[in-house]
Amino acid sequence: MALMDIIKARHSIRKYTDKQISREDLKKILEAGSLAPNAGGGQRSMMVAVHDKELTTHIGKMNMAHFDRTNLAGNYVSKEQPSTIDDPTIKNGFYGAPTVVCVFCQDNFLFRTADAFCIMENMVLQATELGIASCIVSRGYETFNCEEGRQLMKKWEVPEGYACQGFVILGYIDGEQPHGKPRKPGRIKIVEG
Ligand SMILES: Cc1cc2nc3c(=O)[nH]c(=O)nc-3n(C[C@H](O)[C@H](O)[C@H](O)COP(=O)(O)O)c2cc1C
């Protein structure tokens, strides 16, 4: 697939079958993440892939434990692939995906979030090329900001001073591919001279 075809084929998927992705595909997706641009060339971020549906679901529920709905009125994300913003009955922030990659970065680094999201974009594009559905999910810090979260980070040997910046969930789509939203006009300008 040409790069532009992959970019156009990628959509945030929030409905998953139970089928797990292969370890081989997961390794390719992680490699793509590891090759992302990173501020100052410091490679400060790290990825922990949870290749286990039960644990992914559990962390997905931790992700929703402190979801703040205060300022969400009037927002909608997707009719075809409703998000936790659209549907308050969704209790698993990872939507039943069987795998999640948690991206951690040094919490005192100015570009921690930017670095992490470069990694995440590389991963979702590589996943798309492999026919694997994905979605970037936020609230990384909140998800691990509890005793259980800290214990998991310790078990996974995430270095001291690191915090989770976000997630990429992975699996196979349940149902039809959604249509992309039309692009808002006026967001691109070319200035010549
Ligand atoms: C910084 C960022 C945070 C996001 N957080 C979430 C999230 O927590 N939950 C979710 O379902 N989607 C999340 N998304 C996915 C967006 O909702 C999605 O990219 C957007 O609706 C556009 O749809 P598309 O990805 O299918 O083009 C996030 C995307 C970005 C870039």
PDBQT file of the ligand as one rigid body, heavy atoms in Angstrom, charges set to zero:
ROOT
HETATM    1  C1  LIG A 201      -4.494  13.380  21.090  1.00  0.00    +0.000 C 
HETATM    2  C2  LIG A 201      -5.604  12.411  20.784  1.00  0.00    +0.000 A 
HETATM    3  C3  LIG A 201      -6.327  11.857  21.821  1.00  0.00    +0.000 A 
HETATM    4  C4  LIG A 201      -7.366  10.938  21.544  1.00  0.00    +0.000 A 
HETATM    5  N1  LIG A 201      -8.025  10.360  22.577  1.00  0.00    +0.000 NA
HETATM    6  C5  LIG A 201      -9.027   9.487  22.314  1.00  0.00    +0.000 A 
HETATM    7  C6  LIG A 201      -9.690   8.830  23.381  1.00  0.00    +0.000 A 
HETATM    8  O1  LIG A 201      -9.348   8.975  24.548  1.00  0.00    +0.000 OA
HETATM    9  N2  LIG A 201     -10.679   7.976  23.063  1.00  0.00    +0.000 N 
HETATM   10  C7  LIG A 201     -11.066   7.744  21.766  1.00  0.00    +0.000 A 
HETATM   11  O2  LIG A 201     -11.987   6.973  21.549  1.00  0.00    +0.000 OA
HETATM   12  N3  LIG A 201     -10.438   8.358  20.725  1.00  0.00    +0.000 NA
HETATM   13  C8  LIG A 201      -9.424   9.205  20.978  1.00  0.00    +0.000 A 
HETATM   14  N4  LIG A 201      -8.748   9.794  19.936  1.00  0.00    +0.000 N 
HETATM   15  C9  LIG A 201      -9.145   9.502  18.539  1.00  0.00    +0.000 C 
HETATM   16  C10 LIG A 201      -9.946  10.668  17.944  1.00  0.00    +0.000 C 
HETATM   17  O3  LIG A 201     -11.241  10.707  18.503  1.00  0.00    +0.000 OA
HETATM   18  C11 LIG A 201     -10.005  10.506  16.424  1.00  0.00    +0.000 C 
HETATM   19  O4  LIG A 201      -8.692  10.565  15.900  1.00  0.00    +0.000 OA
HETATM   20  C12 LIG A 201     -10.855  11.594  15.763  1.00  0.00    +0.000 C 
HETATM   21  O5  LIG A 201     -12.203  11.472  16.146  1.00  0.00    +0.000 OA
HETATM   22  C13 LIG A 201     -10.756  11.536  14.227  1.00  0.00    +0.000 C 
HETATM   23  O6  LIG A 201     -11.201  10.293  13.753  1.00  0.00    +0.000 OA
HETATM   24  P1  LIG A 201     -10.236   9.350  12.900  1.00  0.00    +0.000 P 
HETATM   25  O7  LIG A 201      -9.044   9.012  13.769  1.00  0.00    +0.000 OA
HETATM   26  O8  LIG A 201     -11.074   8.141  12.571  1.00  0.00    +0.000 OA
HETATM   27  O9  LIG A 201      -9.808  10.107  11.690  1.00  0.00    +0.000 OA
HETATM   28  C14 LIG A 201      -7.690  10.644  20.194  1.00  0.00    +0.000 A 
HETATM   29  C15 LIG A 201      -6.926  11.190  19.163  1.00  0.00    +0.000 A 
HETATM   30  C16 LIG A 201      -5.875  12.051  19.440  1.00  0.00    +0.000 A 
HETATM   31  C17 LIG A 201      -5.041  12.592  18.309  1.00  0.00    +0.000 C 
ENDROOT
TORSDOF 0
